[in-house]
Amino acid sequence: MPIVANTDLPTFEHLRREGQSILEPDRALQQDIRELHIGLLNMMPDAALAATERQFLRLINESNQIAQFYVYPFTLRELQRSPAAQAHIDRYYRDFDRIRAEGLDALIITGANVSHPNLADEPFWRPLIEVIDWAFGHVTSTLCSCLATHAVLQFRYGQRRHPLPDKRWGVYPHRVVDRRHPLVNDVNTLFDVPHSRFNEIGRDQFDAAGLHVLVESDEAGVHLAVSEDGFRIVFFQGHPEYDTVSLLKEYKREVNRFAAAHRDDYPPVPEHYIGIRDRAILDEHRERVFAARESGREPPVFPEAHIITGLDNTWHDTAEGVVGNWIGRIYQLTNNDRRIPFMDGVDLQDPLGLYR
């Protein structure tokens, strides 16, 4: 069954317009089907707040039809918000104290923008750690995306991320390196994943922490790993939730920042993402931006409409498969009292029986 529209969150209507099946609460109550309750700690900046909701809810909705899914977005008060974003949060998001009291079956933690080299210096560090600590003891599995992965590696395993020489930005080929794990069951063994980050946790650090790497790339490094018990924490370092246009919109934003003299260098085109014809269009636009900036004229309009038609999505199906496998295992490890881990006969150190 699909996601239940348990609030009037605008994302539900957006997904309906896409053709997604969204279940009304009254209809959900009439069906004798298991519920799974999933938290979404959305730490993304204001411009990406709603898009991130849509991306993760879409993945959940498309991934597995074994249950009714109730999704509860929440965030951290310590993240600075614009008045409009705060109004959205106040109206549609839950408070963590309420989520903690009612419980969850699963939790997704998104990335965030940061301003300090050491994550522990960020104002949201302590409240984020509070959520992670609570989830480790009370949630069947937590899926960490990008910065959340880096935060858990630093806090729980003492492995601090390190800056990359240049931003890792593009769509990169990845290979499944441990085919035993249920998270990669029946997914392509070679597939693409978008990345967009300035920092990295290396394979040697995942190994030193005793974590199990499932998917990695020669160019982009580790993408998917799991905690030492095989399932309690799932780590994404890439962004499989991204829309086809997500990297293009990031690139457009950075080009416009350069045009407005808010950054000194012109941004590189995301790797393995833009075709040859469209690269020529972007190169021409680059020259026009430089000319406009030097002469003090208004910058040209970014040719987004011309580029979109040439973009390919080479990652979503596999992302859907991995998230579907994740939800399927949560379904198996929880009982009908929806938010209590079903642990009778389960080895807490290795609930999937993979690493004995």
C-alpha positions in Angstrom: 0.0 0.0 0.0 1.2 3.6 -0.5 2.0 6.5 1.8 -0.8 7.8 3.9 -1.5 11.5 3.7 -1.6 11.8 7.4 -1.3 15.7 7.3 -2.0 18.4 4.7 1.8 18.5 3.8 1.9 20.0 0.3 4.3 17.3 -0.8 1.5 14.8 -0.8 -0.4 16.8 -3.4 2.7 17.3 -5.4 3.3 13.6 -5.6 -0.4 13.0 -6.5 0.1 15.3 -9.5 3.1 13.2 -10.5 0.8 10.2 -10.6 1.9 8.7 -7.3 -0.7 6.8 -5.2 -1.3 8.6 -2.0 -3.8 7.2 0.4 -6.3 9.3 2.4 -6.4 8.7 6.1 -10.1 7.6 6.2 -9.5 5.0 3.6 -6.3 3.8 5.3 -8.3 3.2 8.5 -10.7 0.9 6.7 -7.9 -1.5 5.6 -6.5 -4.2 7.8 -2.9 -3.7 6.7 0.3 -3.3 8.7 1.5 0.2 9.3 5.1 1.3 9.2 6.0 4.7 10.7 9.0 6.5 9.3 10.6 9.7 10.6 12.3 12.1 8.2 14.8 14.4 10.0 15.1 17.1 7.3 18.1 19.2 7.9 18.4 20.6 4.3 18.6 24.3 3.7 15.5 26.3 3.0 15.8 26.1 -0.8 15.9 22.3 -0.7 13.6 21.7 2.2 10.4 20.8 0.1 12.4 19.1 -2.7 14.1 16.8 -0.1 10.7 15.9 1.3 9.4 14.9 -2.1 12.6 12.9 -3.0 12.5 10.7 0.0 8.8 10.3 0.2 8.8 9.3 -3.5 11.4 6.7 -2.9 9.4 5.3 0.0 6.2 5.3 -1.9 7.7 3.6 -5.0 9.9 1.1 -3.2 7.6 -1.4 -1.5 3.9 -2.0 -1.3 3.8 -4.3 1.7 2.4 -1.8 4.2 0.8 1.6 4.8 3.5 4.2 5.3 3.1 7.1 7.7 6.0 9.6 7.3 6.7 12.3 9.9 9.0 15.1 8.9 10.8 17.0 11.6 13.9 19.2 11.9 16.2 20.7 14.5 15.4 24.1 16.1 19.1 25.1 16.0 19.0 25.3 12.2 18.5 28.9 11.1 15.4 29.3 8.8 13.8 32.1 6.8 10.4 33.2 7.9 8.7 31.3 5.0 10.6 28.0 5.8 9.9 28.3 9.5 6.2 28.8 8.8 6.3 25.6 6.7 8.0 23.7 9.5 5.6 25.1 12.1 2.6 24.0 10.2 3.6 20.7 8.7 6.5 19.3 10.8 6.4 17.4 14.1 8.3 18.1 17.2 11.0 15.6 18.1 9.7 15.3 21.6 6.4 14.0 20.2 8.1 11.7 17.8 10.3 10.3 20.6 7.2 9.7 22.8 5.2 8.0 20.0 8.1 6.0 18.5 9.1 5.1 15.0 9.8 1.9 13.0 12.5 3.6 10.9 14.3 6.9 10.5 15.9 8.8 7.6 18.3 11.6 8.4 19.2 14.0 5.5 22.3 16.0 4.9 22.7 19.7 5.8 24.8 22.7 4.9 27.6 23.4 7.4 30.0 26.3 8.1 32.7 24.7 10.3 35.5 22.3 9.4 34.7 20.3 12.5 31.1 19.1 12.6 31.1 19.2 16.4 31.3 23.0 16.2 28.0 23.2 14.3 25.1 24.6 16.4 23.0 21.5 15.5 25.6 19.0 16.6 24.3 18.2 20.1 20.6 18.0 19.2 21.6 15.8 16.1 23.5 13.5 18.4 20.5 13.3 20.7 18.4 12.1 17.8 21.0 9.6 16.7 21.5 8.2 20.2 17.7 7.8 20.7 17.3 6.2 17.3 20.1 3.7 18.0 18.2 2.3 21.0 14.6 2.7 19.9 14.4 2.5 16.1 14.8 -0.7 14.1 17.0 1.0 11.4 18.3 4.5 10.6 19.2 5.5 7.1 21.8 8.4 7.1 22.4 10.5 4.0 25.6 12.4 3.2 26.4 14.7 6.1 24.4 12.5 8.5 26.7 9.7 7.6 29.7 11.9 8.3 28.2 12.9 11.7 27.6 9.3 12.8 31.1 8.3 11.7 32.6 11.1 13.8 30.4 10.8 16.8 30.0 7.0 17.2 33.2 5.7 15.5 35.7 8.5 15.9 36.3 8.8 12.2 36.3 12.4 11.0 35.7 13.3 7.4 38.5 15.0 5.4 38.2 17.7 2.8 38.6 16.8 -0.9 40.9 18.7 -3.2 37.9 19.6 -5.3 34.2 19.2 -4.9 33.0 15.7 -5.8 30.2 16.7 -8.1 28.5 14.5 -10.7 27.1 11.1 -11.4 29.6 8.2 -10.9 29.5 4.4 -11.7 29.4 2.2 -8.6 29.8 -1.5 -8.0 28.3 -3.8 -5.4 31.2 -5.3 -3.5 29.3 -7.5 -1.0 26.4 -9.3 -2.7 25.4 -11.3 0.4 23.6 -8.4 2.0 19.8 -8.1 1.6 20.0 -4.4 1.0 21.5 -5.1 -2.4 19.4 -8.2 -3.2 18.1 -8.1 -6.8 19.6 -4.7 -7.7 22.0 -4.0 -10.5 25.6 -4.9 -9.5 26.8 -1.9 -11.5 24.9 1.4 -11.3 25.3 5.1 -11.0 24.9 7.4 -8.0 24.9 11.2 -7.9 27.4 12.8 -5.5 27.7 16.4 -4.3 30.1 17.1 -1.5 33.3 18.8 -0.4 34.3 16.2 2.2 34.7 12.4 2.4 34.9 9.4 4.7 37.4 7.0 3.0 37.1 3.3 2.6 40.0 2.8 5.1 37.9 4.7 7.7 34.8 2.6 7.1 37.0 -0.5 7.6 38.7 0.9 10.7 35.3 1.6 12.2 34.3 -2.1 11.6 31.5 -1.2 9.2 30.5 -3.3 6.2 30.9 -1.6 2.8 28.4 -2.8 0.2 28.8 -0.4 -2.7 31.7 1.8 -3.8 33.1 3.6 -6.8 36.7 3.9 -8.1 36.1 7.6 -8.6 33.6 8.6 -5.9 34.6 6.3 -3.1 32.2 4.5 -0.7 28.5 5.1 -1.3 26.6 2.4 0.8 27.7 0.8 4.0 26.0 -0.7 7.1 26.8 -0.8 10.8 28.7 -3.7 12.3 25.5 -5.5 13.1 24.5 -5.4 9.5 21.4 -3.2 9.7 20.9 -0.9 12.6 22.5 2.0 10.7 22.6 2.4 6.9 25.0 4.9 5.5 24.7 6.7 2.1 27.5 9.0 1.1 26.0 9.7 -2.3 22.5 11.1 -3.1 20.4 8.3 -4.7 17.3 10.3 -3.8 18.2 13.1 -6.2 15.8 14.1 -9.0 17.1 14.0 -12.6 17.5 17.8 -12.5 18.9 18.2 -9.0 22.6 18.5 -10.0 21.6 20.9 -12.8 19.8 23.1 -10.4 22.8 23.1 -8.1 25.0 24.0 -11.0 22.6 26.8 -12.1 22.7 28.2 -8.5 26.5 28.3 -8.5 26.7 29.9 -12.0 24.3 32.6 -10.9 26.3 33.2 -7.7 29.4 33.7 -9.9 27.4 36.0 -12.2 26.4 38.1 -9.1 30.0 38.1 -7.8 29.1 36.0 -4.8 31.8 33.4 -5.7 35.2 34.0 -7.3 35.6 31.0 -9.5 33.3 29.8 -12.2 31.8 26.4 -11.1 32.9 23.2 -13.0 30.2 21.2 -14.8 29.1 18.1 -12.8 31.0 15.1 -14.1 29.4 12.3 -16.2 26.1 14.2 -16.2 25.9 16.6 -19.1 26.1 15.3 -22.7 28.5 16.7 -25.3 25.9 18.9 -27.1 24.7 20.4 -23.9 28.3 21.0 -22.7 28.7 23.2 -25.7 25.6 25.2 -24.7 27.0 25.6 -21.2 30.4 26.6 -22.5 28.8 29.3 -24.6 26.8 30.5 -21.6 30.0 30.6 -19.6 31.6 33.0 -22.1 28.5 35.2 -22.0 28.5 35.3 -18.2 32.2 36.4 -18.2 31.5 39.1 -20.7 28.5 40.4 -18.8 30.4 40.4 -15.5 33.3 42.3 -17.0 31.1 44.9 -18.6 28.7 45.3 -15.7 25.7 44.2 -17.8 22.9 42.0 -16.6 23.9 38.3 -16.8 22.3 36.1 -19.4 19.5 33.8 -18.4 20.7 30.3 -17.6 19.7 27.9 -20.4 18.0 25.4 -18.1 15.2 24.5 -20.5 17.6 23.5 -23.2 19.7 21.3 -20.9 16.9 19.4 -19.1 15.7 17.5 -22.2 19.1 15.9 -22.6 19.5 14.7 -19.0 19.3 11.0 -18.2 18.5 9.4 -14.8 20.7 6.3 -14.4 20.3 5.8 -10.6 16.6 6.0 -9.5 15.6 2.4 -10.2 18.5 1.0 -8.1 17.8 3.6 -5.3 14.2 2.4 -5.3 15.4 -1.2 -5.0 17.7 -0.5 -2.1 15.2 1.5 -0.2 12.6 -1.2 -0.9 14.9 -3.9 0.5 15.5 -1.7 3.5 11.8 -1.3 4.2 11.2 -5.0 3.6 13.7 -5.9 6.3 12.2 -3.4 8.7 8.8 -5.0 8.1 10.3 -8.4 9.0 12.1 -7.2 12.1 9.1 -5.4 13.6 5.9 -6.8 15.0 2.3 -5.7 14.7 2.7 -3.4 17.7 4.1 -1.1 15.1 7.0 0.7 16.8 8.5 -2.1 19.0 11.4 -4.0 17.4 10.5 -7.7 17.1 13.6 -9.3 18.7 12.5 -12.7 19.8 15.2 -15.1 18.5 17.1 -12.2 16.8 20.9 -11.8 17.5 21.1 -8.0 18.2 24.8 -8.1 17.1 23.8 -9.5 13.7 20.1 -9.4 13.2 20.3 -10.5 9.5 22.7 -13.4 10.3 25.3 -12.3 7.8 28.5 -11.7 9.8 28.6 -14.5 12.3 
